[in-house]
Amino acid sequence: MKPVWQALAWTSGVLGAAITGAAVGVAAHSSRVAAQRKVEDPYADEPLGRLRPDRQSTVAADDGVPLSVQEIQPADGGEPELTVVLVHGFALDSRCWHFQRRDLPELAEPKVRLVLFDQRSHGRSGHSSKRNSTIEQLGRDLDAVLRAMARKGPIALVGHSMGGMAIMALAEQRPQLFRDRVRAVALISTAAGAVGASGLPRPWLSRANPVPRGLALLSDLQPGLVERTRKIGDRITWNLVRNLSFGDREISPAVVDLMAEMIGATTVEVVTDFLETISLHDRKTALAALRTCEVLVLSGDADRVTPYSPHAEVLAAELPTATLVRAEGAGHPVMLEQPELVTDQLSALLRRAVGEVTAS
């Protein structure tokens, strides 16, 4: 039988993998491997996750949790036609949008202003209570960011995974906002419900599985022990990140490093705090509010977390005028794995949205 620390390290790693498509932790690499990557990796010199915003600020959520927000203006300094808000997924942070935040401000048609923020308990934002670690609260957080950072003008909302769920929660809470100001919505690698019905999350979101509940209890009682033992599994987690997150085994090692770094910054407590709300997420009816918007549904057909079939297909069926894009061979973090495809599709969506504004 495995020693307790090994079982804990492995379990916490697989738990993160099951929900986010990766494992919790960052692998330690030898200098020889790093040097080899430098030669082979097309993004070895890319400043992944290190782009500086034009402005950084803090927005207070309705329960007082501070949300870390970044703003990027059009590259040419012109007047933006649209504010685009990028909402990241579970156990990640705003760095996951690296390629989109790099390239979308360069658009000439339309000129866009980007707003990115770290969701509660993620990245640089403040820690949430377990009680408020819910998708309903994430919808209210998004509303708070919009009220502070996009007081006027048309808006486009782009959500990955749990970020897409937050957009659905906002649509449920404030459908009039989508009729009045939200011109475009992109739902990337996300689901309207039944997240635990298929794919990797299925056993971990099952109420019959005692392991997540046990980890939650242990992280409450001995948080230091959980985090220390999690680090012991670092040597195996890099390969888990690559194999469970991405569809392409030749994915850039630097991109895998960024993915692992983001997940490694998410504690087991945060992972377990959000389990119940993800398992209960069901907002198919809220999608009706999006029918006045231009909508993009995009997912990888190698996504093990929110599989293209059924999740993207269900979204497209509920939104018959949406553009449905199947990213061949891509896993869950498709915006990192196939950034050109995602950025091109978002650019086309934003052009359609501005066309709608002009037409109206």
C-alpha angles and dihedrals in degrees: 000000000000118000114260094251092053092050091049094048091048094044095049090047094050091044090058090044093052094055104031102028092249143066127263113254143040122263123235110234131198120240089244092059091044091052091049090052091051089063098041103034116092089201097045091115097036112114091232111193092356103095113129120231125228088235135008124197145154127247120196116228118222090265093049099258108145114236118204110227133188129195128201121188126208109289094237093052093244128142111280118236094198139024111224117199117199115204117193130213138249118307091003131089139213091288088078087077092060097128095042093048088048096050110026095067087060091065115119095189106066110009108218138195114212126216118189128176139177113243118237114290089014133098114335096341123107125271118264130216115250088245091061096040091106138121088238088060091046088057090053090046090054089050090053091052091050093049091052102036106027106036094154142014133042121319136206120198122205118187132181120202107312087012088063089050089053089054090051090050090052090049088053092049100040111020091159090064089063092051094047108035116358105093100171139022128190117196109194124187092337142122140221091218147315092073091160095049096086143005128030097325093061100091094035095053092046113113087217092065110092096189099080090046090049092050091049091053092046093048089053094049101035110015093160092053092050093051094045093050091045089060090057088068093056094105092066100034099078091064090045090053091052097042099042101035104042134050095206114073088199092061115145110274089219089058090050089050091054092048091049092046093054093048092043089059091058112088124224087243091061092045092054094041091064098042097092096047091050091050091050096044109128116153105145091127091053089064089078088078089062095060092091090056135076103255133198121192111191129172140155118248090221093055108133095184104051101011117214088237114077104004104052090038092052091051091049091049090053091046104042095177093052122112108244117204125186112202104210114228095358125133132210102298091053093158088065097038099046102017096159092056093047094046092047092050092047091049090053090048091052092049090053090048093053089047088056091051092050092046091051 
